[in-house]
Amino acid sequence: MSQIAQSLDLNRGKAKAGFRTFTIIWFGQLLSVLGSSLTGFALNVWLYSETGSVTLFALGALFFVLPNLIVSPFAGVIVDRFDRRYVMIASDVGAGLSTLFLVSMFFNGQLQVWHVYTATVINSICNAFQWPAFSAATTVLVPREHLGRASGMTQLSEALSQLIAPAAAGALLVTKDMGFIFMVDFGTLLLAVLTLVMVRIPSPLPVDEPEEDKQSIWSQAGFGWRYIVARPGLLGLLVFFSTVNFFTAMMSPLLFPMILEFTDEKVLGFLSSIVGVGMLVGTAVMSVWGGPRNRVHGVLGPTLIVALGVAMLGLRESIPLVAIAGFMFMFVLPILNGSSQALWQSKVEASLQGRVFTVRRMLAVSAAPLAYVIVGPLADHVFEPLMTPGGLLSDSVGQLIGVGDGRGYALLMILIGVMLAAATTIAYLNPRVRNIENEIPDAVQEENSLV
């Protein structure tokens, strides 16, 4: 056998081994996401039933996003400096401790809203380390041509959690209690840690950096920002995602209260699971297909469909309509997120991804806290009064979408869909974003051949 053929066989074997390691880690994270989704659904229902306020409901989301934003730049430095497997293990352990805290409060009959917010903050900080570590580990384990498939598999975890967790949590809330759900969550976290203990993640090759970027953690934390700003296409894409995340962050606290105004939590759970079928199908498509060759099309096209789905959610108090709109939304979401993730992974050197990806994520969700702060008062004190019987818009818009409790939330949902469509159009008209695949060369990911 020639030396070239031997080298090809060796690289092929290493690629298979890397993908096998990724699959083991992915399976553990899948279990963890399922457990966390059970707890998340149960706590969302509990928060709204305890407070009856979109404002206080939105605070839970704010307490997840804000600590993540603050910690993310420094988390990226840690991810690039240390073994990413250890970072992921530490993150899972921290999340497990927050779950144990909720378990102890619940079984002592002392669970309060501020306990939930405290656990949310801890989970947010752990997630700030977990996500970039997993993303960067994926790049050194998975060959570039399979990054789209790997992103699809990662989205599959979220799809399965969307499909299984709401219905399971809704049923468990009726037949068991939240304590049982917390214990299931803790068990899945332990299994995720076990899978990480079983594997080894290779270290990426170092990349030359300016000396000033190596001096301190503060300088290194700012490196990701300088890297992105130097590439206008990536910066434009980041501004687009920040805008999209602002509007979807406004949508998120509205959805449960809007639907709970015309159904109960058990129906909401099964409805969420039915909608989750869309995400499951979308992730299956993305895992096999890998997304379009021009990944920008895989980002902007699905976002237009997301905008349509969001607007449809507010049209009527109709479970079939919500199911259809939600299916559309969730079907394209894995294609959108998978295409974006694969694009960034192919354009950024693996040894820099911890810092770049944390800044990327921080800036992408930076507008979300503002959305969470304003959406509650806007929904409760502006849009809801407009759509009450006798309200200012009850005889005009109310004739189209209905009046009464929850229809102000619905009107705001429709407007959010319109704004998402406008943001997507503006992004496509930006040539730096539209031509990013051609203007920014792929990074050389030699790390995929490491042992």
N, C-alpha and C positions, 0 to 999 in steps of 0.2 A: 504494500500500500504506500502511495506517495506521501511525502511530508504534508502537502496541502490537504490531501484527503484525511490524514490523521488529525490535522488541526481542525478541520471541519467537523469530524466526528466528536472530537473533544469538546468543541464549543457547543455542539448540539446536545451533548450529554449534560454539560453544565447548565444550559438553558432549561432542559427538562427538570434538572434537580432544583433550579431556582424557582421554576413555576410550581413544583411540588411543595417547596417550602412556603411559597406565597399562599397556596391553597390551604395548607394546615393553619397558617395564621388567620387567613380569611374565615375559615370555619369557626375558629374560636371567637373571632369578632362578631360573626353572625349570631352565635348564641348570646353574646353579651348585648348586642343590639336588640334582640328579641326580648330579653329580660328587661332592659331599660325602657323599651317601648310599652311593655305592660305597665310598669310603674308610671311612666309619663302619662298614659291615657287615664289611669286611675286617679292620679293627682290632679289632672286637668278637670275631670268631672267633680272631684272633691272640692277644688278651689272655687269653681263657679257655683256649686251648690251651697258652699259655706258663705260666700260673699255676695253672689248675685250681681256682681259689678264687672263690666268689661275692663274698667280701669284697674282694679285690683288683680283681675285675671291676667291682664297684660304685664303687670309688674313681675309676674313669674318669668315671663319671657325676657324681660329687661334684666333680671338678676342672672339669667344664663348668658346673655350676650355681653354685658358690660365687663365682668371680670375676664372673660375670654379676650376681649379687645385689649385690656390693660396688660395681660400676661403674655399675649401672643408673640410680640417681638423678641422677648427674652427667652421664651420657650423655643423659638427657632434656633437661637444660639446654642442652647443646651442640646437640642436634637442633633445639630451638626458636630458638636464636640464629643458626645458620648455615644455608646452603643445604643442603637435605636430600639433594640429588643428590651434592654433594661428600662428605657424611658417608657415604653408601652406597658411593661409589667408594673412599674411604679404608678402609672396613670390608672390602671385597672384596680390596683390595691386601694388607691385614694377614693375612687368611685365606690368601691365596696364598703369602705368605712362610712361614707355618707349614707349608704343604704342601711347599714347597721344602726346608724343614728336614728333614722326614721322608724326602723323596727322597734327600737327601745322606747321611743316616744309613743308609738301606737299601742304597744302592748301594756304600757303604763297608763293608758288613757289620757295622755297629755299632748297628743299631736295638735299643733296649732299652725296657723298660716305662716308665722315667722320661722317655724321649724322647716317647713317646705322650702321657703326662700333660702335658708341657710344651706340645706342640702343641695339646692340648685346652684349656689355659688361654688361649692366644693366641686360639683360635677363639671361646672364650666371651666374651672382652673385645670382639672384633670384632662378635659377634652382639648384644651389649648396645647397640651403636650402630645396627646394621643394621635390626633389627626395628622399633624405634619410628620410625626415619626412613622406612622403607617404608610403615608403617601411616599415619603422618601425611601422607605424600605422596599416598597413595591417597585420603584424604578431600578434598584440594583438587583432585584430578583427576577424581574420579568423582561424579556427581550422587547425592544422598541416596537416591533411589529405586532406584539400582543398586548400593548398597553391599553388599547381600546377594549379588548376582551376583559382585561383585569379590572378596568373601570366599570365595565358592565357587571362583573361579578360583585364588585363592591356595592353597586347600586342594587343588586339582587338582595343583599342583606336588608337594605331599607325596604325593598318591595315586600319581602316576606314578613318583615315586622309590621308593615302597613296592612298586610292581608290578614295575618294571624292575631297580632296583639290586640287590636280594638275589640274584635268579637270575643276573644278569650278573656280580656279584662272586663268587658261588659258582663259576660256570663259569671265570671268569678266574683264580681262585685255583688251579684245577686245570690250566688250559692255559697261563697266563702266570705272573705273580707280583705281589706287592703293589706293586712299583716301577712297573709298568705302570698299575695303578689310580691311584696317586698322580699320575702324569703326566696321566691323563685328567681327574682332579679339577682340576689346575692349569689345563689348557686351558679347561675350562668356566668357571672364575673369570675368565680373560682375556676370554672372550666376554661375560660378565655386565658387566664394566667397559666394554666397547665399546658395549653398548646404552645404558648410562647417559651415556656421552659424547655420544651421538646426540640426546638429548632435553633439554628444559628443564622444570623443575618450578616453577610459580608460587609466590610467597611468600604465606602466608595474611594476612588482615587482622589487625592487632593488636587485642587485647582489653584493656580497662581492668583493671589489677591494682592491689592496694594497694601504696603506695610501698615498704613494708618488704619486699615480695616482689621488688623490683627491685634491692635494694642489693648483694647478694653472691651468689655461686654457691651458698653453703650455704643461704641463704634461699630461693633459687629451687629448689634441690633438694628442699626441704621443702614447696614449694607444692603439688605433686601430692598429697601425703598430706592436707594441709588441705582440698583440693578434694574429695577422696573422702569424708573424714570428715563433711563438711558435707552429704552426700547419703547417708542411711542405706541406701537401696536399693542403691546402688553398693557401699557398704561390706559389706553383707550378701552380695551376690553375690561379692565378692572373698574373703570368709571361706569361702564355699562352695567356690570354686575352689582356695583354698589347701588345704582339707581333701581335695578330690578329688585334687589333685596330689600330696599326701603319700602317699596310698594307691597311686596309679598309679606314683609313683616307687619304691615298694617292689616293685611288680610287675615293673618293667622289668628289673632285674638278675637276676630269677628265671627269666625266660622262656627265654632262650637256653640256660642250663645245664640247665633242666628238660627241654627238647626234645632237647638233645644227648645226654642220658642214654639215649635210645632210638632215635636216628638219627644221621646224620653231617651235616657242614656243607653238602654239596651238596644233600641233601634239605631241610635247613633253609632254604637259599637259595630253592629252588623253592617250598617251602611258604610262605615269607614273600611271595613274588611272587603266589601264588594268593590268599593273604589280602589282598594289595594290590588285587585286583580289587574287593573290597568297598569300599575307599576310593575307587577310581576311579569306581565306580557312584554312591557317595554324593556325590562332588564334582560329578559330572555332574548329578545331581538338584538339588543346592544351587545350581549355576551357573544352571540354567534356572529353578528355582522361586524361589530367593532366601530360602527359609525361611518359617516361619509368620508371620502378621502380628504376633502377640504373641510376641516373640523369647524371652521367658523360658520359654515352653513349648518352644521350640526348643533350650533349654539343659537344662532339667530332665528332659524326656521321654527324650531320647537318653542321658542319663547313667544312667538306670535300665537301659537296654538294654546299655550299657557294663558295668554291674555284673554283669548276667547273663552276658555274654560272658566276663568275667574269671573268674567262678566256674566256668563250663563248661570253661575251659582246663585246670583241675586235676583233672577228674573221672576221666579215663582216659589211659593211654599209647596214644593213638590219633591217628594223623595226620588221618583224616577228621574226628574230633571237634574237633581243634585248628583245622582249616581252617574248619569251620562256625562255631565260636565266634569265631575271628579275623575271619571275614567280617562277622559281626554287629557286632563291636566297631568295625571299620574303616568299615563302611557309615554308621553314625550319627555317627562322629567329625567329619566335615566339616560336618554339620548343626549339631552342638553348637558347634564352634569358630566356624563362620561366623555363627551366630545371635548368639553372644557378641560377636564382633568388630563386627558391624553395630550391635548395641545400644550399645556403648561409643562407636563412631564417631558415632552419631546424637545421643548425649547430651552429648558433650564438644566444646567449641569447637576448631576445627582448630588455631588458633594456640597452644593449651594442651596439645595431645595429646602432644607430646614428653615433657613433664614428667609429665603424668598417666598416660600409658601405661607409662612406665618404672617408676613407682611401682606401678602396677597389676600389671605383670609381676613385679616384684621381690617383692611381697607374695604374689602367687599361687603362686610357686614357693619361697617362703621356708622352707617346711617340708620341701622335698625333700632338702636336705643331711642333716637329721636322719634321714630315711628311708633314705638311702644308707648312713649310718653304722651304723644298727641292723640293716638287713635282712640283711647278710652274716653277722654272728655269730648272729642269730636263726635264719636258715635253716640254717647249717652246724652249729651247736652245740645248737640246741633242737629244731627241727622235723624235721631229718633223723634224729637219733637216735630220735625218737618213732616214726618210720615204718620203721625197719630191722626185719628179721626178729627177733622177740623183743622189739621195742621196746614202750614203754608203750601205744601206740595201735594196734599191729599187728593185734591180734585184734578190734578194734572198728571204728575208722575204716578200718583197713587192709583190711577185708573189702569195703569199698565202693569205695575208690580205688586199692587195691593197696599193696604194700610194696616196699622196696628203694631203690636209689639214685634220687634225684630225686623220690620221692613225698612227702618232707617239704616240698620246694619247692611241690609241688602242693597240699598241705593249706593252706599259707600263702596260696597264690593264691586258694583258695576263700574263706578268711576275708576276704581283701581285697575280694572281690566283695560279700560280705555287708555290710561296712562302707561300701562305696560306696553301696549301696542305702539304708542307714540315713541317711547324710549327705544324700542327695537328698530323702528324706522330710522331714527336719528343715528343709531349705531351703524346701521348698514350704509348710510350716506357718508360715514367717515372712512376715507380710503385706507388709512393706517390700520383700522380694524378689519375692513373687508379684505385686505391683501396681506394679512399677517402671516399666513402660511408661506408665502413667497418671499416676503421682505425680511423675515427673521429666520436665519438658518437653523437647522436642527442641531442640538448639542450632541457632541460625540459621547455616547454612553458606553465607554469601554468597561464600566464597572459591571455590566451584565455578564462578562466572561470571567469575573473573579471567582475564586473558590474560598 
